[in-house]
Amino acid sequence: MDSDHSVKEAIRVALHQAGACRVGFAAAEPIDQKVAASYAAWITGGNHGEMNYLDRYHDVRNDPRLLLDGARTIISCAFDYRPSLRHPLFADYSLGLDYHEVIRQRLAPVTEYLCRRFGGQMRICVDTAPIRERYWAARAGVGIIGLNGLLIVDGVGSKVFLAEIIWTEEVSPDLSRLGESCKQCGACLRACPGKALKGDCTLDARRCNSYLTIEYRGELPDDLKLPGRIYGCDICQDVCPHNRTAGTTSLTEFTPSDALLRLDTEAISRLTPETFNQIFRHSAVRRTKLSGLLRNLQKNQK
């Protein structure tokens, strides 16, 4: 019979081979009551803007065991997406293929293999299920949560995608890093163009350029400033000292296409629905649609 240590190491190896840069384990159980209360207060304050999906399934957010009968373990995985080539108009996370598709495709065969080898059932969650991703990543020791609310992985930085694998088997949890703080330098707070960061590792989405250019569907605020990007915003990450020595991703799916790299403001203004779909068919940029991208471009040029 495999020991707890050997099971965890075999899982880590398999997930690292699938592209994860960090893997951690936590016991599947209800989240801390103070964390749940803090999230409820954040929602009550309207800080989620029009992202109404964040105000649903609170029972599941507070207890991930509801996502899979018999869940006993949460395996948290971080995937580095930092590209070697950047684009002045698009946030780094959106330059490659849609991470929902990429990570699920990478994890699906691994979970099938792990279930055959170690038993139980697994469910993959990639930013689609109502699960507190950063909370569980910190609980599993994958990283710490910074003042900008993003997970920071030692030696990798905050430009990571997170995924969770909920498993019905049990292994010992890794050392939690909840409560650990970043450098607390405040660089992200000072640099945020909309002053959206609240200083308590949360933000007011209504003042966040990323939310406004991606999730928000209405007319952009008159006082909004878009310093460069028209899809997303990396400013709070670019100024973060934890990101200064980070390398670039080895995952080829997150390399931007030549067609995207060639886009400038003039080319974007001339996009048709057909050309938009050709370039962004498997991209996260689809979320804002062509109409949203053109709205953002118009604001950027004012």
Secondary structure, DSSP 8 states (H G I E B T S, - for coil): ---HHHHHHHHHHHHHHTT-SEEEEEE-----HHHHHHHHHHHHTTTTTT-GGGGS-HHHHH-GGGGSTT--EEEEEEEE---SS-BTTB-GGGSSS-HHHHHHHHHHHHHHHHHHHH-S-EEEESS-SS--HHHHHHHTTS-EE-TTS-EEBTTTBS-EEEEEEEESS--------TT-------HHHHH-TT--B-SSS-B-GGG-HHHHHHT--S---TT----S-SB---HHHHT-GGGTT------GGGS--HHHHT--HHHHHT--HHHHHHHHTTSGGGGGHHHHHHHHHHHHT-
